[in-house]
Amino acid sequence: MDIGIGLDGSLGLTWQDQETLAQEAARLGYTSIWTPEGNGEDSFHLCAYRWNASRQVTPGGLATGIAVSPVMYRTPMAFAMSGGTLSQMTGGKFFMGLGAGSFYRPRTSQTVGLDRISALAMMRDYVTTIKQLVAGQQVDYDGEVVTLHGMKLAMNPPPKTPVYLGALGPEMLRLAGELADGVCLNWCNPEQIDWSRQRIAEGADRAGRNPAEVKVVEYIRVCVDDDEAAARRAYARATMHYALGSSVPTARERRQGYRAHFERMGHAEELLALDQMRKEGAPSAKVVEGFSADLLKSVGYYGPAEGAAAAFKNLSQGLDTAVVRVVSARKGIDSVLAVMRACRPELVEQA
């Protein structure tokens, strides 16, 4: 199993911090650096910057990846051009993760004028056409979202960028098994990783593929601090954004996205109780305190540094690449470095 590091915008890093952390990741033995993408800094540029910084420590630089980029922000050709260029620049060390993001929510899909399109149909179109483009093929495709005729990426040789699909639910996982080079999971316990692999295998089977060809990568959140209460608060805040969402979900929304994902793992009753707290006007700080240790530690780790490596190893069972997604207990780069050092690959292997 490869071990990567995941750094996101919530850490408030400067460009100098990014350089420092990329080089430290290489020194600590991590094999890759990953980032999610929203509507802020361009993650392709960020990956290039981190890769280039890591070259000062590791010949050829660390592998780098995006997990994941919401496809509604770019066309398939834009993804192929940006991802292909980064693949050529890094010597094939770039992984391009694509996802639907919050597209399943009507208020999101309406912002891009695609409110009558399913997220599954959209991802089928994007993965199919982008894979063809980065393979150097001429694309003739008519889909529900994407239509391309006679389009070809003008890169010779073609970049052959690995295309990963962000997936949580059964149908998206099956689509990944059918079409993608890899799958980006998130917030999983080991049992959910196994369940996900079964769905991936079902999709691979219907396409006549070997499921072992579909690599599985996942972010595993880790927050370390000598003050366990501080680590818990920071980690629970990060969890709340996904498990509960920005507002109390409707019955329909509970069957979709991350809420459905957490309920599949057995947390429905607890999340409903937290929803009730929000309905009654509880401040977010009180809701954060309402999360149980059982839920929080079933999908990640918070606490003293000495317990992080063993917890991370346990949570990464069944993965091809496990990514330490840093949650910072305090402002500043020192808290980020503490997580990176607590979960460095050497310690995980020994745990």
Rosetta blueprint (number, residue, H / E / L):
1 M L
2 D E
3 I E
4 G E
5 I E
6 G E
7 L L
8 D L
9 G H
10 S H
11 L H
12 G L
13 L L
14 T L
15 W H
16 Q H
17 D H
18 Q H
19 E H
20 T H
21 L H
22 A H
23 Q H
24 E H
25 A H
26 A H
27 R H
28 L H
29 G L
30 Y L
31 T L
32 S E
33 I E
34 W E
35 T E
36 P L
37 E L
38 G L
39 N L
40 G L
41 E L
42 D L
43 S H
44 F H
45 H H
46 L H
47 C H
48 A H
49 Y H
50 R H
51 W H
52 N H
53 A H
54 S H
55 R L
56 Q L
57 V L
58 T L
59 P L
60 G L
61 G L
62 L L
63 A E
64 T E
65 G E
66 I E
67 A E
68 V E
69 S E
70 P E
71 V H
72 M H
73 Y H
74 R L
75 T L
76 P H
77 M H
78 A H
79 F H
80 A H
81 M H
82 S H
83 G H
84 G H
85 T H
86 L H
87 S H
88 Q H
89 M H
90 T H
91 G L
92 G L
93 K L
94 F E
95 F E
96 M E
97 G E
98 L E
99 G E
100 A L
101 G L
102 S L
103 F L
104 Y L
105 R L
106 P H
107 R H
108 T H
109 S H
110 Q H
111 T H
112 V H
113 G L
114 L L
115 D L
116 R L
117 I L
118 S L
119 A H
120 L H
121 A H
122 M H
123 M H
124 R H
125 D H
126 Y H
127 V H
128 T H
129 T H
130 I H
131 K H
132 Q H
133 L H
134 V H
135 A L
136 G L
137 Q L
138 Q L
139 V E
140 D E
141 Y E
142 D E
143 G L
144 E L
145 V L
146 V L
147 T E
148 L E
149 H E
150 G E
151 M E
152 K L
153 L L
154 A L
155 M L
156 N L
157 P L
158 P L
159 P L
160 K L
161 T L
162 P L
163 V E
164 Y E
165 L E
166 G E
167 A L
168 L L
169 G L
170 P H
171 E H
172 M H
173 L H
174 R H
175 L H
176 A H
177 G H
178 E H
179 L H
180 A L
181 D L
182 G E
183 V E
184 C E
185 L E
186 N E
187 W L
188 C L
189 N L
190 P H
191 E H
192 Q H
193 I H
194 D H
195 W H
196 S H
197 R H
198 Q H
199 R H
200 I H
201 A H
202 E H
203 G H
204 A H
205 D H
206 R H
207 A L
208 G L
209 R L
210 N L
211 P H
212 A H
213 E H
214 V L
215 K E
216 V E
217 V E
218 E E
219 Y E
220 I E
221 R E
222 V E
223 C E
224 V E
225 D L
226 D L
227 D L
228 E H
229 A H
230 A H
231 A H
232 R H
233 R H
234 A H
235 Y H
236 A H
237 R H
238 A H
239 T H
240 M H
241 H H
242 Y H
243 A H
244 L L
245 G L
246 S L
247 S L
248 V L
249 P L
250 T L
251 A L
252 R L
253 E H
254 R H
255 R H
256 Q L
257 G H
258 Y H
259 R H
260 A H
261 H H
262 F H
263 E H
264 R H
265 M L
266 G L
267 H L
268 A H
269 E H
270 E H
271 L H
272 L H
273 A H
274 L H
275 D H
276 Q H
277 M H
278 R H
279 K H
280 E L
281 G L
282 A L
283 P L
284 S H
285 A H
286 K H
287 V H
288 V H
289 E H
290 G H
291 F L
292 S L
293 A H
294 D H
295 L H
296 L H
297 K H
298 S H
299 V H
300 G E
301 Y E
302 Y E
303 G E
304 P L
305 A H
306 E H
307 G H
308 A H
309 A H
310 A H
311 A H
312 F H
313 K H
314 N H
315 L H
316 S L
317 Q L
318 G L
319 L L
320 D L
321 T E
322 A E
323 V E
324 V E
325 R E
326 V E
327 V L
328 S L
329 A L
330 R L
331 K L
332 G L
333 I H
334 D H
335 S H
336 V H
337 L H
338 A H
339 V H
340 M H
341 R H
342 A H
343 C L
344 R L
345 P H
346 E H
347 L H
348 V H
349 E H
350 Q H
351 A L
